[in-house]
């Protein structure tokens, strides 16, 4: 067992602490860019699993494709929390989606996390996903949540505080960030609100959107 796989909940590489909320941009598009290269950490009973964020989508204020478009409901209220909270929902009855709330309290908007480059706890992710191929462990929003065991119980969690799920800083400069239309939506579909790490093999979506 490698060092990373032996890490226990709450124990991570030196200096690996949650990002400060004050460092998070209050603008949704800026936050979607900012999150590229940051590290998403999941603390589980069997150890820590984490990955570098390589793909995001912004769902801005007034966005017809966003869950906050028609106002606050019991289901989407986490989107209206102060920036840096988790909004987790079940899509199509099969896959959970993980979003980071953005803007200021009471304003509904968020950033969907679409893909990770696995870092810590790769054996845990492989077991959770039931596959071996590293590239596919968290390449896509539903695969990402399955790999890290993210479900509705984590909805509303503060991601700027160490706990079962949190955001860590970049471990190095992320590189060139690309921009494209979002994937799998029909409303406001032409807006360039998807951001991804260019040349990363862990990014999801068709090749035509990743050039």
Secondary structure, DSSP 8 states (H G I E B T S, - for coil): --HHHH--TT--STT--B--GGGS-SSHHHHHHHTTT-EEEEEETTEEEEEEEEEEEEE-TT-TTSTTTT---TTTGGGGSSSSBEEEEEETTTEEEEEEE-SSTT---EEEEEEEEE-S-HHHHHHHHT---GGGSSBSHHHHHHHHT--GGGTT-BTTSSSSEEEE--SS----EEEE--SS--TTTTS--EEEETT-TT--S-GGG--
